[in-house]
């Protein structure tokens, strides 16, 4: 425990320790693993050697989700070892963001931050890490969202760099949300985290709530933009049936009496 405490306090030691831990957990048979599950459709597209096929494949549902495969396929190709390696690195990047985020909220809780990051990296309830090509997108987007949270919290106290930190946080939130909407609900956590930071800085709780909500406005506008894009603009330009249509949400909006009980 004493060694782990020292590792978590060192800004370079813990990232290396976390990376080695993830490779021990998921990469010890990296040369013997292949492609699985939804990987195969992506392998097929990569094997066509035409990056436009990725855009066409995702156009029916999440058009912007293709960007990662367009960017990486020329380098990683259809080599499973490369994709397994990248998926671990992407997960590590998200865990590092969570480590930084935890320390921003509770600056003196080094060891707890380390355990939290390890739990995120080694959470036993998720067993599909080997589905590397498919989940690389998930890990990259989750990392983008977590680092967006961290950047937005830094912007609360760093006046000198506030503008570019907010720009990074907003860009990360918008790009991640438009690529895949899985964590859109977690955006509601951002004002809660702002509130906790303001309390830690000694702000009276009523003012802390007010300040948190005011600082959240730009990020709330990201949600509004996503809602417009997903529920108004995208259905208008896409005439094909939606594979993941938000049917329940639409029912709630159009007929709450039947939609809410169903929810």
C-alpha positions as CSV (number, residue, x, y, z in Angstrom):
1,X,0.0,0.0,0.0
2,X,2.9,2.4,0.8
3,X,4.4,1.7,-2.6
4,X,1.1,2.3,-4.4
5,X,0.7,5.5,-2.4
6,X,4.1,6.7,-3.6
7,X,3.3,5.7,-7.2
8,X,0.0,7.6,-7.2
9,X,1.7,10.8,-6.0
10,X,4.3,10.7,-8.8
11,X,3.1,12.5,-12.0
12,X,5.1,10.2,-14.2
13,X,5.1,6.9,-12.3
14,X,1.4,6.3,-12.1
15,X,0.7,6.8,-15.8
16,X,3.4,4.2,-16.6
17,X,2.1,1.9,-13.9
18,X,-1.4,2.1,-15.2
19,X,-0.2,1.5,-18.8
20,X,1.8,-1.6,-17.7
21,X,-1.2,-2.9,-15.7
22,X,-3.6,-2.6,-18.7
23,X,-1.1,-4.4,-20.9
24,X,-0.7,-7.2,-18.3
25,X,-4.5,-7.5,-18.1
26,X,-5.4,-7.3,-21.8
27,X,-2.2,-7.7,-23.8
28,X,-0.4,-10.7,-22.5
29,X,-1.7,-12.8,-25.4
30,X,-1.9,-9.9,-27.9
31,X,-0.1,-11.9,-30.6
32,X,-2.7,-14.7,-30.4
33,X,-5.8,-12.6,-30.6
34,X,-7.7,-11.8,-33.7
35,X,-10.9,-9.9,-34.8
36,X,-14.3,-10.6,-33.2
37,X,-17.9,-9.7,-33.3
38,X,-18.6,-6.4,-35.1
39,X,-14.9,-6.1,-36.0
40,X,-15.5,-8.1,-39.2
41,X,-17.6,-5.6,-41.0
42,X,-14.9,-3.0,-40.3
43,X,-12.2,-5.4,-41.4
44,X,-14.1,-5.9,-44.7
45,X,-14.3,-2.2,-45.2
46,X,-10.6,-1.7,-44.5
47,X,-9.7,-4.5,-46.9
48,X,-11.5,-2.6,-49.7
49,X,-8.7,0.0,-49.6
50,X,-11.3,2.8,-50.2
51,X,-11.8,5.1,-47.3
52,X,-15.1,6.4,-48.8
53,X,-16.6,3.1,-47.9
54,X,-16.4,3.9,-44.2
55,X,-18.4,7.1,-44.7
56,X,-21.0,5.2,-46.7
57,X,-21.2,2.5,-44.1
58,X,-21.9,4.9,-41.2
59,X,-24.0,7.4,-43.2
60,X,-27.3,5.6,-42.3
61,X,-27.0,6.2,-38.6
62,X,-23.9,8.0,-37.3
63,X,-22.2,9.7,-40.2
64,X,-19.4,11.2,-38.2
65,X,-18.4,8.0,-36.5
66,X,-16.4,7.0,-39.5
67,X,-13.6,9.5,-38.9
68,X,-11.5,7.2,-36.6
69,X,-11.4,4.4,-39.1
70,X,-10.7,6.8,-42.0
71,X,-7.8,8.2,-40.0
72,X,-6.3,4.9,-38.7
73,X,-7.0,2.2,-41.3
74,X,-4.2,3.4,-43.6
75,X,-1.8,2.8,-40.8
76,X,-3.3,-0.1,-38.8
77,X,-4.9,-1.9,-41.8
78,X,-6.3,-5.3,-41.0
79,X,-3.6,-6.3,-38.6
80,X,-5.3,-7.5,-35.3
81,X,-2.2,-7.0,-33.2
82,X,-2.0,-3.3,-34.1
83,X,-5.7,-2.8,-33.4
84,X,-5.4,-4.7,-30.0
85,X,-2.5,-2.4,-29.1
86,X,-4.3,0.7,-30.1
87,X,-7.5,-0.3,-28.2
88,X,-5.4,-0.7,-25.0
89,X,-3.7,2.7,-25.5
90,X,-7.1,4.4,-26.1
91,X,-8.5,2.9,-22.9
92,X,-5.4,4.0,-21.1
93,X,-6.0,7.6,-22.4
94,X,-9.5,7.6,-21.0
95,X,-8.3,6.2,-17.6
96,X,-5.6,8.9,-17.4
97,X,-8.3,11.6,-18.0
98,X,-10.3,10.1,-15.2
99,X,-7.3,10.2,-12.9
100,X,-6.7,13.8,-13.7
101,X,-10.4,14.6,-13.3
102,X,-10.5,12.9,-9.9
103,X,-7.5,14.9,-8.6
104,X,-9.1,18.1,-9.8
105,X,-12.2,17.4,-7.7
106,X,-10.3,16.0,-4.6
107,X,-6.7,17.3,-4.9
108,X,-5.3,15.5,-1.9
109,X,-6.8,12.1,-2.6
110,X,-4.0,10.7,-4.6
111,X,-4.4,7.1,-3.7
112,X,-8.2,7.1,-4.2
113,X,-7.7,8.7,-7.6
114,X,-5.3,5.9,-8.5
115,X,-7.7,3.2,-7.4
116,X,-10.5,4.9,-9.3
117,X,-8.5,4.9,-12.5
118,X,-7.5,1.3,-12.0
119,X,-11.1,0.3,-11.5
120,X,-12.1,2.1,-14.7
121,X,-9.3,0.3,-16.5
122,X,-9.9,-3.2,-15.1
123,X,-13.6,-3.1,-14.4
124,X,-14.6,-6.8,-14.5
125,X,-18.2,-6.1,-15.7
126,X,-16.9,-5.4,-19.2
127,X,-15.4,-8.4,-21.0
128,X,-15.2,-7.2,-24.6
129,X,-11.9,-5.5,-24.7
130,X,-10.6,-8.0,-27.3
131,X,-13.2,-6.6,-29.7
132,X,-10.5,-4.1,-30.5
133,X,-11.5,-2.6,-33.8
134,X,-15.1,-1.9,-32.8
135,X,-14.3,-0.6,-29.3
136,X,-11.4,1.6,-30.3
137,X,-14.0,4.1,-31.4
138,X,-15.7,3.8,-28.0
139,X,-12.5,4.2,-26.0
140,X,-11.4,7.2,-28.0
141,X,-14.7,9.0,-27.6
142,X,-15.0,8.2,-23.9
143,X,-11.4,9.6,-23.5
144,X,-12.4,12.7,-25.4
145,X,-15.4,13.2,-23.2
146,X,-13.5,12.7,-19.9
147,X,-10.7,15.0,-21.0
148,X,-13.4,17.5,-22.0
149,X,-14.7,17.4,-18.4
150,X,-11.1,17.9,-17.1
151,X,-10.5,20.8,-19.4
152,X,-13.7,22.5,-18.5
153,X,-12.9,22.2,-14.8
154,X,-9.4,23.6,-15.3
155,X,-11.1,26.6,-17.1
156,X,-12.9,27.4,-13.9
157,X,-9.8,28.4,-12.0
158,X,-7.2,29.0,-14.7
159,X,-8.0,32.5,-15.9
160,X,-4.9,32.8,-18.1
161,X,-5.7,29.8,-20.2
162,X,-9.5,29.8,-19.8
163,X,-10.3,30.6,-23.4
164,X,-8.4,27.8,-25.0
165,X,-9.3,25.3,-22.2
166,X,-13.0,26.0,-22.8
167,X,-12.5,25.8,-26.6
168,X,-10.9,22.4,-26.1
169,X,-13.7,21.2,-23.7
170,X,-16.4,22.4,-26.0
171,X,-14.8,20.9,-29.1
172,X,-14.3,17.6,-27.4
173,X,-17.9,17.5,-26.1
174,X,-19.3,18.4,-29.5
175,X,-17.2,16.1,-31.5
176,X,-17.7,13.2,-29.2
177,X,-21.4,13.7,-29.1
178,X,-21.9,14.0,-32.8
179,X,-19.7,10.9,-33.4
180,X,-21.7,8.7,-31.0
181,X,-24.3,9.7,-28.6
182,X,-23.7,7.1,-25.9
183,X,-22.6,9.5,-23.2
184,X,-24.9,12.4,-23.9
185,X,-26.7,11.8,-20.6
186,X,-23.4,12.1,-18.7
187,X,-23.2,15.7,-19.8
188,X,-25.6,16.5,-16.9
189,X,-22.7,15.6,-14.6
190,X,-20.7,18.6,-15.7
191,X,-22.6,21.3,-13.7
192,X,-22.6,18.9,-10.7
193,X,-18.8,18.8,-10.9
194,X,-18.6,22.5,-11.4
195,X,-20.7,22.9,-8.2
196,X,-18.3,20.6,-6.3
197,X,-15.3,22.7,-7.4
198,X,-16.9,25.9,-6.4
199,X,-17.8,24.5,-3.0
200,X,-14.2,23.4,-2.5
201,X,-13.0,26.9,-3.4
202,X,-15.2,28.2,-0.5
203,X,-18.1,29.6,-2.5
204,X,-21.4,29.7,-0.6
205,X,-23.6,26.9,-1.8
206,X,-26.3,29.1,-3.4
207,X,-23.7,31.0,-5.3
208,X,-22.0,27.8,-6.2
209,X,-25.2,26.5,-7.8
210,X,-25.6,29.8,-9.7
211,X,-22.0,29.9,-10.9
212,X,-22.1,26.2,-11.9
213,X,-25.2,26.7,-14.0
214,X,-23.9,29.8,-15.6
215,X,-20.6,28.2,-16.5
216,X,-22.5,25.2,-17.9
217,X,-24.5,27.2,-20.4
218,X,-22.0,26.8,-23.3
219,X,-21.9,23.0,-22.8
220,X,-25.7,23.0,-22.5
221,X,-25.8,24.6,-26.0
222,X,-23.8,21.6,-27.2
223,X,-26.7,19.4,-26.1
224,X,-29.1,21.6,-27.8
225,X,-27.1,21.5,-31.1
226,X,-26.9,17.8,-30.9
227,X,-30.7,17.5,-30.3
228,X,-31.3,19.7,-33.4
229,X,-28.9,17.7,-35.5
230,X,-30.1,14.3,-34.4
231,X,-33.8,14.8,-34.3
232,X,-34.5,17.5,-36.9
233,X,-31.6,17.9,-39.4
234,X,-30.5,14.3,-39.7
235,X,-33.9,12.8,-40.3
236,X,-34.5,15.5,-42.9
237,X,-31.5,14.6,-45.0
238,X,-31.6,10.8,-44.4
239,X,-34.6,9.2,-46.1
240,X,-33.6,5.6,-45.2
241,X,-35.1,4.0,-42.1
242,X,-33.1,4.6,-39.0
243,X,-31.5,1.5,-37.5
244,X,-31.3,3.1,-34.1
245,X,-34.2,5.5,-34.2
246,X,-35.0,7.2,-30.8
247,X,-38.6,5.8,-31.0
248,X,-39.3,6.0,-27.2
249,X,-38.1,9.5,-26.9
250,X,-40.2,10.6,-29.9
251,X,-43.2,8.9,-28.3
252,X,-42.6,10.7,-25.0
253,X,-42.4,14.1,-26.9
254,X,-45.5,13.4,-29.0
255,X,-47.6,11.5,-26.6
256,X,-46.4,11.7,-23.0
257,X,-49.4,9.8,-21.7
258,X,-48.3,6.6,-23.4
259,X,-44.6,7.3,-23.6
260,X,-43.8,8.0,-20.0
261,X,-45.5,4.8,-18.6
262,X,-43.6,2.8,-21.2
263,X,-40.3,4.4,-20.0
